[in-house]
């Protein structure tokens, strides 16, 4: 082989190696170009987004608010109580007998002393008639002895015997009169009869139920208070009584009895108040809310109960902050400490100060820091 042929072969081999290297580098170049293009597109998209016009801010949320101001609020100690009749009795016979007359109907109002039931008393009446006859004869004998004894026609011993016989006859009549009274069931006081539980001709034993008799003009209000409130219990104190049977109506009672000892199991004190019930609106056995009126709480801050939000972290309210908070501003969540509740308002013991504007309606639709607009400003009303 000549030298020229050798050189040509070397050149050909070198050119083949360069082509192989170029074929290996081509995919890497394509990947690099693709990555650069992607980064360029991302940079362009980010620049476009940053220069895009921002969305308009949401309009302020309309809310109802109130301005906090100190005021004297009524103070009361509330408890769940029950009503009991001052005078109530279950009518029952004292002796056994057959019902011969029923002089009442269920639900009727009767006066004191009115006869309600009579038991058969024929034998007792016959015995009384005989005893009355003996008493009359004994009186005649006594009068005759009184006329004869001064003249000596009868001895003094006979006169004394006639007096004893007359006294015994009178006592026998009175005993039968008492038995006749026992055959009659009368109303011990004026009141309303309950459901009748007997029938005409029925045989009754002593103590069998006839009906209830209840005086509704006065009722007892029984309730209990914790022992730490003992110093606040004073006979004659006013108790406001409310019942779900009469929404919006308040009845007034006065403390008449304070139990002298504390219940060992509950450490509560039983209190009894007397309530005038002339219109018979309330009935014994009803449960009521008894509020023992105490001295007013001066300078207290109160908010409507609807303004308070309760969560696991505690109670909070939404306060409007800003230069003109009465018209609107930014919403701020403020933790508060709550005290006694009366009516639809709650006493705030911490977290607020006079002049704060608190949202009372619409706070569930706003977030902390969101703009709000006061659509209606409610004046605080303490009742």
Buried (B, 14 or more C-beta within 10 A) or exposed (E): EEEEEEEEEEEEEEEEEEEEEEEEEEEEEEEEEEEEEEEEEEEEEEEEEEEEEEEEEEEBBBBBBBBBBEBEBBBBBBBEBBBBBBBBBBBBBBEBBEBBEBBBEEEBBBEEEBEBBBBBBEEBEEBBEEBBEBBEEBBEBBEBBEEEBEEEEBEEEBBEBBBEBBEEBBEBBEEBEEBBEBBBBBBEBBBBBBEBBBEEEEEBEEEBBBBBBBBBBBBBBBBBBEEEBEEEBEEEBBBBBBBEEBEEEEBEBBBBEBBEEBEEEEEBBBBBBBBEBEEEEBBBEBEBBBBBBBEEBEEBBBBBEBBBBEEEEEBBBBBBBBEEBBBBBBBBBBEBEBBBEBEEBBBBEEBBEEEBBBBBBBBEEBEEEBBBBBBEEBEBEBE
